[in-house]
Amino acid sequence: MATQRAAELRRLLARSYPWAKKSFIVGAPMRIMAGPNLAVAVSAAGGLGFMGPPAKPDGVLADLDRARELVSASDLRHPLLPIGVGFQVWNGDLKIATSAIEKHKPCAVWLFAPKNGQAELDEWTASLRGASRDTQVWIQVGTLGDALAAVNSSTPPDVLVVQGSEAGGHGMTKESTGTIVLFAEVADAVKESGIPVVAAGGIIDGRGVAAALSLGAAAVAMGTRFLASSEARIAKGYQDEVVRASDGAKTTLRTHLYNHLRGTFGWPEQFAPRTLINRSWIDHEAGVPFEKLQTLHDEAAKSGDAGWGPEGRLATYVGAGVGLVRSVQDAGEIVESVRNEARDILKALSDDA
Amino acid sequence: MATQRAAELRRLLARSYPWAKKSFIVGAPMRIMAGPNLAVAVSAAGGLGFMGPPAKPDGVLADLDRARELVSASDLRHPLLPIGVGFQVWNGDLKIATSAIEKHKPCAVWLFAPKNGQAELDEWTASLRGASRDTQVWIQVGTLGDALAAVNSSTPPDVLVVQGSEAGGHGMTKESTGTIVLFAEVADAVKESGIPVVAAGGIIDGRGVAAALSLGAAAVAMGTRFLASSEARIAKGYQDEVVRASDGAKTTLRTHLYNHLRGTFGWPEQFAPRTLINRSWIDHEAGVPFEKLQTLHDEAAKSGDAGWGPEGRLATYVGAGVGLVRSVQDAGEIVESVRNEARDILKALSDDA
């Protein structure tokens, strides 16, 4: 029964993204770093690429213009713009978002991190649906409570993304757990809704994709792995760290320190970003005052790529699975290789079972 | 390549436990609660059941005597005693363990939680191997560093168990992460050793089993699920909680409070148990002094099954996946059902890929 339901939800989701191949790979909307080049490359490889929020809310318009050009030059043909657009709700601009969606009609939006819970997500959902009826609304949650609030709201999403605690960037500060548990419990709790559930958090390679599909995921979102793609909008020093770092259980943690060092304040307290540990954190733990850390951080920011690394000081947001990322590849190559790995793993296990 | 290697390691492990069916399900050695009845029931169902440490080290002899009787009355036939025995190393008694293993020659021992790292595990491994040459040594780790120390030691284990942070009972206090990431990174790091790797932590049902196999696990260990088995050596009040509780991300945490309330001190600081939150923790957080908590705890202990529950005060060690445990079943039924679920899931995904 559960197996059949999972298959139905996979098919239901796939119908809205007819170019997407099995297994359905999603490029997560990492802020700034998932730009139009990455999003279109993921979709062109038979996945679904999301753009993340740009540095300023109105940057989404230029990114969408660029994405449209890239799609036109690709083999992708679809009535809607065949990529998704991610919005960080708490400090997003709903007016700009709505007009951007109205103009470009992407196939999906991905909403994350409201300040005022489901009510704010409902407001965004209604406004964006008003702007583009066929654009699907994906909502990312990190707790069972938020998942239930989303599917039971007056304005439920079309797709629910469940993010386990292994995820990089902003996730739940606490009250989360690993994808292997969280996904299954949420999927069970929302099954009556008939809403497809996508897994995110700690999925880096074909093993993770096959594991997430086994848990019942209708699609699998990857973020950290795409930071190490040719198309990521990322500094070389940062990307080198994504490839170099290992043992994310020990070398990453969730803290707002780097947000604050970059001058970003106001994140709702339930969210905090997972980052690689470097000198800023080590010195902070050793009691160096924030003002001093900020001075050192700002100097590091001027040093370019040398600002990252174990002795660097800049924010290096990655997932706990960073140790499984071992080289920079084209995004299309990543999508294809993880899809093939997952297929081979599932076939071998099925034959052997 | 990776798929082939995973298949080879599954076969290698299975050769030592010829009664075990695919997918290889292991009953984890929960202290006290995994007694001879549970261990033998898991093995009799085509898995491998481990007994956990009893309340006092010399209790292992009576448990092994009882296990031998149960095995004799079962269909299990094997030159070694076809169950495993778990030892908590830091406060274990190596002399008693060695004589027990020498007398009963179980097919496996599972070593966990040394006070002095790999050196202590080496000492135990050498002594137990001296007592029973064919008994396989399983070592449980929760970090990449401990995994590398184990496989690179002068006395490497026969089997490595990787426990993700979702696990119940004692695991890593920090520097761990979810099974979906930790397992894959450890498996890659130790691949040259040729040692089979078993996944533990957050695996409750056939979805989790299929996911763990997808990650490359040679076998899959489950603990919390077996707390809700007819054969578990567990108070009814405790077991009722395992069935009742949900949302383990929110309702469990790792703390030594309950160890201390029970009078257990001295755990190496890198380990702490995951427990359901109840009044003892809530009052502790509210600033109630330890002495008062202890008085209330000891009163609760006298109240029997009422000592557990959201308003109870007793230690209720469970994994973060406790919400996926929904009824008490016979252990053999659990083993068979998760095996069948996993097989169906893998077949459906393979057919659909």
Interface residues (C-beta under 8 A of the other chain):
Chain A: A2 T3 Q4 A6 A7 R10 K22 S23 T143 L144 G145 G164 S165 E166 E175 S176 T177 G178 T179 I180 V181 L182 A184 E185 D188 G201 G202 I203 I204 D205 R207 G208 A210 A211 A212 L213 S214 L215 G216 S246 D247 G248 A249 K250 G319 A320 G321 G323 L324 E341 A342 R343 D344 I345 L346 K347 A348 L349 S350 D351 D352 A353
Chain B: A2 T3 Q4 A6 A7 R10 K22 S23 T143 L144 G145 G164 S165 E166 E175 S176 T177 G178 T179 I180 V181 L182 A184 E185 D188 G201 G202 I203 I204 D205 R207 G208 A210 A211 A212 L213 S214 L215 G216 S246 D247 G248 A249 K250 G319 A320 G321 G323 L324 E341 A342 R343 D344 I345 L346 K347 A348 L349 S350 D351 D352 A353
